Amino acid sequence: MIVNAKFSILITTKNRLNDLIFTLEKIENILVQSNVECIICDDGSTDGTFSFLQKNFPKLQLIRNKTSQGLIYSRNRLLNLTIADFAISLDDDAHFVTENPLELIENYFTNHSNCGVIGFRIFWGLSEPKNTISSQKSERVQGFVGCAHVWRMSSWRKIPNYPDWFVFYGEEEFAAFHLFKKNIEVHYLPSVLAHHRVEVKSRKNNSDYTIRLRRSLRAGWYLYFLFFPVIKIPRKLFYSIWIQLKNKVFNGDLKALKALFFAFFDLWYNLLKILKNKSRLTKPEFEKFHSLPLTKIYWNEEE
């Protein structure tokens, strides 16, 4: 651990060694800086990730879950381990396209003292965008995307840890709601471009489609019951179910029906945890939060 590190690059990985190596090579110019540390959590990989990193990347700080504990559990470990001022969270299949992003990040935090998290402009696709210029402007938004963002660590320490019982999906929104209640802002900084090497449209054909949809649905429902005023919950919940039925199930997507069923089971199974951890917004808070611009998730070359 670098005692005087200003920036910490935090990466969680599991059985994606080739993706991780590519990412580390892409951000090598950042990792060699004297005020930067990189901590990687190997979440129970069985492909030799941990031993390979020990041998070939000795300057990295490594931690390991002997058995997989999930993405959110691992992100909590990383965030609670670093003592840097700013913690950049990257997926193992994401890297910076912008050169020298650290200066842009530090300057933005300096000039926006109430900003606790910065979300980056993210391009999703297997190949880097040909055009990296954007007309978008920085602004305050509702939330941030997990694959590429940065925390002001003093803000992280003011809210609860990510809910590891979510397992996957929803932790960013959970944090964003708690930050909002603490009057800490989330901002979007398009001058920092990250490339998330994922083809979103092809995910429906992947073997994990059902489990991803299940986790996405239940995370959204968990958030309704944790943070929304009670009067808002039934309509939001039924609308969420109806959209899945209308757009997927009624068109023959039986995997979506399976995901709906198990997501509903998960909601009931975790109801006591939800009630224990609820932190509802008041009606004025709810309206103010939803008046903010939406989270900037996808960027395309035309924007």
CORWO-V759287 format. One record per residue. N is the residue number from 1. RES is the residue in one letter. PSI is psi in whole degrees, -180 to 180 (999 if undefined). OMEGA is omega in radians with two decimals (* if undefined). Layout:
BEGIN
N|RES|PSI|OMEGA ; N|RES|PSI|OMEGA
END
This chain:
BEGIN
1|M|133|3.11 ; 2|I|115|-3.02 ; 3|V|-40|-3.07 ; 4|N|24|-3.12 ; 5|A|133|3.04 ; 6|K|-35|-3.13 ; 7|F|142|3.03 ; 8|S|127|3.05 ; 9|I|118|-3.06 ; 10|L|125|-3.09 ; 11|I|128|3.00 ; 12|T|137|-3.10 ; 13|T|152|3.05 ; 14|K|112|3.04 ; 15|N|37|3.07 ; 16|R|55|-3.02 ; 17|L|-44|-3.10 ; 18|N|-42|3.08 ; 19|D|-43|-3.10 ; 20|L|-44|3.13 ; 21|I|-44|3.14 ; 22|F|-45|3.12 ; 23|T|-47|-3.12 ; 24|L|-37|3.09 ; 25|E|-37|-3.12 ; 26|K|-31|-3.10 ; 27|I|18|-3.08 ; 28|E|-37|-3.12 ; 29|N|-23|3.07 ; 30|I|-41|-3.04 ; 31|L|-25|-3.10 ; 32|V|-6|-3.12 ; 33|Q|144|-2.98 ; 34|S|-23|-3.10 ; 35|N|20|-3.09 ; 36|V|132|2.99 ; 37|E|158|3.07 ; 38|C|123|3.13 ; 39|I|127|-3.13 ; 40|I|132|3.05 ; 41|C|116|3.05 ; 42|D|109|-3.04 ; 43|D|67|3.05 ; 44|G|34|3.13 ; 45|S|148|3.08 ; 46|T|13|-3.11 ; 47|D|16|3.11 ; 48|G|15|-3.10 ; 49|T|-50|-3.01 ; 50|F|-48|-3.12 ; 51|S|-35|3.12 ; 52|F|-44|-3.14 ; 53|L|-40|3.10 ; 54|Q|-41|-3.06 ; 55|K|-41|-2.96 ; 56|N|-16|3.12 ; 57|F|64|-3.02 ; 58|P|-19|-3.10 ; 59|K|-11|3.11 ; 60|L|149|3.04 ; 61|Q|127|-3.05 ; 62|L|138|2.94 ; 63|I|163|-3.01 ; 64|R|136|2.90 ; 65|N|119|-3.09 ; 66|K|-37|2.98 ; 67|T|151|-3.06 ; 68|S|129|3.12 ; 69|Q|-5|3.12 ; 70|G|158|-3.09 ; 71|L|-45|-3.02 ; 72|I|-42|3.06 ; 73|Y|-44|-3.10 ; 74|S|-39|3.11 ; 75|R|-37|3.06 ; 76|N|-44|3.13 ; 77|R|-46|-3.10 ; 78|L|-47|-3.09 ; 79|L|-32|3.14 ; 80|N|-7|3.12 ; 81|L|-39|-3.04 ; 82|T|149|3.04 ; 83|I|14|3.12 ; 84|A|164|3.10 ; 85|D|-37|-3.08 ; 86|F|136|-3.11 ; 87|A|117|3.13 ; 88|I|121|3.11 ; 89|S|123|3.08 ; 90|L|139|2.94 ; 91|D|159|-3.13 ; 92|D|-8|3.08 ; 93|D|36|3.12 ; 94|A|147|3.11 ; 95|H|165|3.12 ; 96|F|137|2.96 ; 97|V|-38|3.11 ; 98|T|133|3.05 ; 99|E|143|3.11 ; 100|N|54|-3.11 ; 101|P|-23|-3.04 ; 102|L|-39|3.13 ; 103|E|-41|3.12 ; 104|L|-41|-3.13 ; 105|I|-49|-3.10 ; 106|E|-43|3.14 ; 107|N|-38|-3.12 ; 108|Y|-45|3.10 ; 109|F|-39|3.14 ; 110|T|-39|-3.08 ; 111|N|-6|-3.13 ; 112|H|81|-2.97 ; 113|S|-20|-3.12 ; 114|N|6|3.13 ; 115|C|125|-3.13 ; 116|G|-27|-3.13 ; 117|V|139|3.04 ; 118|I|127|2.98 ; 119|G|143|-3.10 ; 120|F|163|2.96 ; 121|R|127|-3.02 ; 122|I|126|3.03 ; 123|F|126|-3.14 ; 124|W|125|3.13 ; 125|G|163|-3.09 ; 126|L|-28|3.13 ; 127|S|150|3.12 ; 128|E|149|3.11 ; 129|P|144|3.10 ; 130|K|-35|3.11 ; 131|N|122|-3.12 ; 132|T|0|-3.12 ; 133|I|140|3.13 ; 134|S|146|3.07 ; 135|S|-1|-3.10 ; 136|Q|152|3.13 ; 137|K|154|3.07 ; 138|S|148|-3.13 ; 139|E|163|3.01 ; 140|R|139|-3.10 ; 141|V|176|-3.12 ; 142|Q|-41|-3.01 ; 143|G|-165|-3.06 ; 144|F|167|-3.08 ; 145|V|137|-3.02 ; 146|G|-31|-2.99 ; 147|C|-18|-3.11 ; 148|A|102|3.11 ; 149|H|174|-3.13 ; 150|V|136|3.11 ; 151|W|138|2.76 ; 152|R|114|-2.92 ; 153|M|-26|3.07 ; 154|S|-29|3.09 ; 155|S|-40|3.10 ; 156|W|-39|-3.06 ; 157|R|-6|-3.14 ; 158|K|-6|-3.10 ; 159|I|167|3.10 ; 160|P|158|3.01 ; 161|N|159|2.98 ; 162|Y|146|3.14 ; 163|P|101|-3.05 ; 164|D|-17|3.10 ; 165|W|-11|2.96 ; 166|F|-29|3.14 ; 167|V|-56|-3.07 ; 168|F|133|-3.09 ; 169|Y|145|2.96 ; 170|G|-14|-3.06 ; 171|E|-32|3.14 ; 172|E|-43|3.10 ; 173|E|-40|3.08 ; 174|F|-48|3.13 ; 175|A|-40|-3.10 ; 176|A|-40|3.10 ; 177|F|-43|-3.14 ; 178|H|-39|3.08 ; 179|L|-43|3.13 ; 180|F|-44|-3.13 ; 181|K|-21|3.09 ; 182|K|5|-3.10 ; 183|N|34|3.05 ; 184|I|134|-2.97 ; 185|E|152|2.98 ; 186|V|131|-3.11 ; 187|H|156|3.09 ; 188|Y|127|-3.09 ; 189|L|90|-3.06 ; 190|P|-14|3.11 ; 191|S|-15|3.04 ; 192|V|114|-3.09 ; 193|L|129|3.06 ; 194|A|149|3.11 ; 195|H|115|3.06 ; 196|H|111|-2.96 ; 197|R|67|-3.08 ; 198|V|137|3.02 ; 199|E|100|-3.00 ; 200|V|-42|-3.04 ; 201|K|-27|-3.09 ; 202|S|-8|-3.06 ; 203|R|-28|-3.13 ; 204|K|-26|-3.12 ; 205|N|-3|-3.13 ; 206|N|156|-3.10 ; 207|S|-22|-3.11 ; 208|D|16|-3.10 ; 209|Y|-47|-3.07 ; 210|T|-45|-3.11 ; 211|I|-36|3.08 ; 212|R|-45|-3.13 ; 213|L|-42|3.10 ; 214|R|-48|-3.09 ; 215|R|-36|3.11 ; 216|S|-45|-3.14 ; 217|L|-50|-3.06 ; 218|R|-34|3.11 ; 219|A|-43|3.09 ; 220|G|-41|3.14 ; 221|W|-40|3.06 ; 222|Y|-45|-3.09 ; 223|L|-38|3.07 ; 224|Y|-51|-3.04 ; 225|F|-24|3.13 ; 226|L|-38|-2.91 ; 227|F|-23|-3.04 ; 228|F|146|2.95 ; 229|P|141|-3.02 ; 230|V|-38|-3.08 ; 231|I|-22|-3.11 ; 232|K|-18|-2.95 ; 233|I|-51|-3.06 ; 234|P|-46|-3.11 ; 235|R|-43|3.14 ; 236|K|-42|-3.11 ; 237|L|-48|-3.11 ; 238|F|-35|3.10 ; 239|Y|-41|3.11 ; 240|S|-44|3.13 ; 241|I|-43|-3.11 ; 242|W|-41|-3.14 ; 243|I|-40|3.11 ; 244|Q|-42|3.12 ; 245|L|-47|-3.07 ; 246|K|-47|-3.01 ; 247|N|-19|-3.06 ; 248|K|-61|-3.02 ; 249|V|-48|-3.11 ; 250|F|-11|3.06 ; 251|N|14|3.02 ; 252|G|7|-3.13 ; 253|D|88|-3.10 ; 254|L|-21|3.05 ; 255|K|-36|3.12 ; 256|A|-37|3.09 ; 257|L|-42|3.10 ; 258|K|-43|3.13 ; 259|A|-40|3.11 ; 260|L|-46|-3.11 ; 261|F|-49|-3.09 ; 262|F|-31|3.08 ; 263|A|-40|3.10 ; 264|F|-39|3.06 ; 265|F|-44|3.14 ; 266|D|-39|3.13 ; 267|L|-47|3.13 ; 268|W|-38|-3.12 ; 269|Y|-36|-3.08 ; 270|N|16|-3.06 ; 271|L|-39|3.13 ; 272|L|-39|3.09 ; 273|K|-40|3.13 ; 274|I|-47|-3.13 ; 275|L|-36|-3.14 ; 276|K|-33|-3.03 ; 277|N|7|-3.07 ; 278|K|144|3.12 ; 279|S|71|-2.95 ; 280|R|143|2.98 ; 281|L|145|2.96 ; 282|T|167|3.13 ; 283|K|-45|3.08 ; 284|P|-40|3.10 ; 285|E|-43|3.14 ; 286|F|-46|-3.14 ; 287|E|-40|3.14 ; 288|K|-43|3.14 ; 289|F|-45|-3.09 ; 290|H|-3|2.99 ; 291|S|-13|3.11 ; 292|L|153|3.04 ; 293|P|146|-3.12 ; 294|L|158|3.06 ; 295|T|134|3.13 ; 296|K|104|-3.05 ; 297|I|-52|-3.06 ; 298|Y|138|3.01 ; 299|W|139|3.01 ; 300|N|167|-2.97 ; 301|E|-8|3.13 ; 302|E|-10|-3.07 ; 303|E|999|*
END
